[in-house]
């Protein structure tokens, strides 16, 4: 693969960010992954991409809120059921601590409406015990969920105790009083086992609800995958922190897509937010393992584990009403030739992996 000269980003104050070839791949990945999403949502038949990596391996969407689990959370967990703050908070944390749709649906089918008002630790724990005894997984593999120390040898029981502890501590009421996304993060971060990454992710999830209404451009925390992606995209970060780098990416997104000749289809008018740019770093970290095997990051990983299995049925979309998105899913999907595929089937980096 040919190596181009490093593209430099000159920032106010004289700082200069020096990029690697993965930097351009970041934007091409974001563009192509969003094209796949739009083609699928608008009803185009597969295949939705000619990229040999995206067509084989599983990657999350360019916009975090468009992912299957986030969509389920927003539509069926947050906005179905009582909108009392304590109930919305309880449902959101119960879902996110396991982050697995099947776990939520099993609890719902066995126990009825999942409400803090009628919460029984023993009843919930018994259902989860039964799933584990049957060899079922109750946690998603998306996050590493450390167990809080509440005295049980079984992690799911400790997480139920964590919810009890947060509710007894008045977390929903405290959340309503914070004045920023950072404040929500700091509130959650103070609870057992919720480190920086999980506390930030949960703050974003709760911010989908009507409990808070903070800008996703206000604050961001980089997870381990994003940090690895940043290390692959830049040869010199000019001593900027990860959150500052993510801020630069979000602010430059329109200019970078234009520089690369790509017409980016936003989320029905919603531009890329800090949380989305953070996620893209995580995904391009994985993508680069195959597309740019010569560029090493911090993790040392060399393979992409999860495979992609296409589902041809269009995905219904539902976003927080407060976003005011003008969704139009009736128009036929436009036939857009991938910038990456002009002149033949290639990866987003411009060369076969």
N, C-alpha and C positions, 0 to 999 in steps of 0.2 A: 504494500500500500504506500503510495507516495505521501510524503509529509510536507505540508505547506508551511510557509513561514508563519510564526505565531501572530495571531490577530491581537492587537492591543486595544484596550479600552481605557481611555484617558478620562479620569474623574475630576470633578471640581476639587481644587486644592492641590493638584499636581500628582496625585497618585495614579499609577498605571497598573492595570490588571493585564497579565499576559496569559493567553489561552493556549490550549492544545487543540488538536483536531476534534476532540470529543465535544468541545464547546459548540461547534456548528452542528454536530450530531444531536446535541441537546435540543436545539430548535427544530431540526428536521424530525426528530422523534416526536416532539410535542405536536407538530403539525400533522404528521401522518397518523399518530394515535387518535387525534381528534377527528381526522377524516374518516378513519375506521368507525369511530363512534357515530358520526353523523350519517354515514352511509347505512349503517345498521339500523339506527333509530328511524330514518326516513324510508326504510323498507327496501333498500337495494338488496338483490340476492348476493350471496357469497360467490366468489371470494371478495373480501372487502379491501385487500391489500396485495400488492405484489412483492412486498418486502419479505425476504426469506427468513428473517429473524422474527418479525412480528407475526408472521403467518404460522409459526411453529410454537413459539413460546408465549406464555401468559404475562401480560403487563396490565397494570391498572390504567384507568382513563387519565387523560390529561387533566381534567377537572375532578377533584376528589369527590365532590357531591354527586357526580354521575356514576360512580361505581355501584355495583349491585348491592353491596351491604349498606352503603350510605343511603342509597335510594330506599331500601327497605326501612332503615332507621327513620328517615325523614317522614315517609308516608305512613308506615304502619305502626311505628313505635311512638314517635313524638306527637304526631298530629291525629292519631286515633286514640280515643279515650279522653278522660278528664283533662282539662287544660289548667287545673290548679297547679301552682308552681311545685308543690311537693310531689305531686303525681308525675308530672313531666320529668322532673329530676330523677325520681325513683326509676321510672321506666327506662330513661336514657342510660343511667349507670348500670342497671341490671342487664340491659342488652349489650352495652359496650364492654363490660368486664369479661364477657364470654365472646362477644363479637361474632356470634355464629347464629345464622337465621334458624337453623334446625333446632338449636337449643331453645331459643325463644319460643318457637312454635310448639315444641313438646311441652314446655312449661305452661303455655297458654291452653293447650288442648287438655292437659291433665288437671289444671288448677282453675281454669276459667280466666276471666279478666285479671290481668296482673296489675295489682294496685297496692300501694303502700298502706292504704286504709285497712286492708284485710291481710297484710303480709304475715306469714307464719314461717319462721326459720325452718322448723322441722319439716313442714310440708314441702317447701322448695328443695331443701337438702335431700329429702327422700327421693324426689323425682330425679335429681342429678345423680344421686348414688346409684339408682336403678340403671340409668344410661351407662354409667361407667362399668357397672357389673355385667352389662350386656356387651361390653367391648366397644361402646360408642365413644367418640370424642365429644367433649362438651365445649372445648375452646377452639377458636379459629387459630390457624397457624400464622396469621398475618402479623401478630404482635407477640413478643415475649412478655408473658404476664407473670411477674413475680408474685409470690404468695405473701400476703400480709400476715403478721404474727398474731393470730387470734386463738392459738391453742389447738388447732385441729391438724392432724397429719394430712388431711385432704384439702387441696388448694381451693376447690369450689366452695367448701364450707367456710373457709376463711374469707373468701370474697363476699359471701352472703353476710358474714359478720361485719365486714367493712361497710357494706351498704347500711346495715343497721346503725353502725357507729356514725356514719356521715349524716344519716337522717336524724338521729338523736342529738347530734351536735348542731342541728339547724342549718346544714349546708345550703338547702334551697333558699332560705331566708337571707343568709349571708351572701349568696351569689347575687340576689336581687339588689344588693347594696353596693356591689363593686362598680367602679366607674369605667372600667377598661377591660380589654381582652387580656392584657397582662395581669390585671387584678384577678380575673377569673382563673387564670393559670396559677397564680401564686396561692389562691385559696385552695385549689385542688392539690397543688404540689405539697401542701402541708399535711395531707392525709397519708397514712401508712402505705408503703409500697408503690405510691404513684410518683415515679421519677419525672424528670423534665419532659421526656418525650410523651409519655402517657398522659400526664397532666395537660400538656398542650393539645394533644389530640382530643381529649375529653372536653376541653374548653371550646374547641371548634364544634364538636358534636352538640353540646348544649347551646351553642350560639345559633344553631339551625332553628331552634325553638323560639318562642316568644318570651322566654325568660330573660334573655339578653339580646342586644342588638348592636354589636360592635363591628367595626369594619375589619374585614380579613386582611386589610393592608396595614393594620396597625402594629402587629407583633407576630413574630414567628420564632419557633424553636426547631433547629435542625436535628433530625434523628440520625442514627448511625449510618443508614443507607445514603441519606443526603450528604453527609460529610464525606463519604466515599466518593459520591458523584462529583462533589466540588473538587476533590483532590485530583480527579481525572480530567476535569474541564479546564483547570487552571494550573499553569506551571509556576505562577507567581500571583498571590492574592494581595500583595501590597499591604500585608499585615491587617487586612480586614477580617472581622469575625464572620462565622458562617451566616448569621442572621443578616449581616450587612451585605454579603454576597447575594443572598436570596433577594434582598430588597433591590439591589442593582438589576438583577435579572427581571424582576417584575416590572420595574420602571422602564426597562429598555426593550421589553418584549415586542412592541409594535415596530420599533426601529430595526430590531434584529430579523424579524420575519420579512420586513421590506428589503433589507440588505441581501437576504438569501433568495429573494424573488418568490416568496410564498404568501399567498392570500389566506390568512388564518381565519377559520370560522369559529368565532367566539361562542360562548354558551348563551346564545340568543341575546347578545349585547353585553354580557358580563365578561369583563376582561380577566386575564389570569391574575389570581390573587397570590399572596405570599404562600399560603398553604399549598396551592397548586404547584408553584415553582419549587417548593420544598419537595413535594412528591415526585416531580419530574426528575429532580436530581437523583432521587432514590432509584427510579426506574431506568434512567440512562446509565447509572452505575452498573445495573445488570446487563443492559443492552450492550454496553462497551466491552463486557467480558468476551463477547463473540465478535463484535464489529471492530474492536480495537484491542486485540489481545496483547499487543506490545505496550499498552499504557496501563501501568499498574496503579491501583488505588491503595487505600488503607487496609481493606479487608483481606486481600490476598486470594479472594475467590475467583475461580476461572470458568465455572459452568453456571448455566441457568437451569434451575431444577424444574420449575413448573411448566408443564406443556399446555398449549392452548387447544381447547375443544370448541369449535364454532357452534353456535346455536342460532339457526336462521330466523327464529321468531323475533319480530321487532320488539324493542324494549320500551315499555311505557315510562315516561319521564314525569317526575313530580318533585318540585323544588320548593324551598320555603316561600310561602306567599309574600312575605315581606320583601323578597328580592324583586318582585314585580317583573319577572321575566315574561316576555311575550312569546311563548312557545308556539311554533307553527309546525306541527307534525303532519300536516295534510299535503304539503308540497312534495312532489317526487324528488328523490335524491338526485342532486346534480352529479353528472359524470365529470369528475375532476381528475385529470391525469396527475399522478404523483410526480412531484419534482424529482424524487429519488429514483423513479423508474424510467425517466426519459432516456431513450437510447438502450433500453434493455432492463432485465430484472437484476437490480442491484440492492444492496443494503443501504441504509440511510447514510452511512459513512462514505458512500460513493464507490465501494469496492466489495467484492465478495469476501465474507468472513473467512 
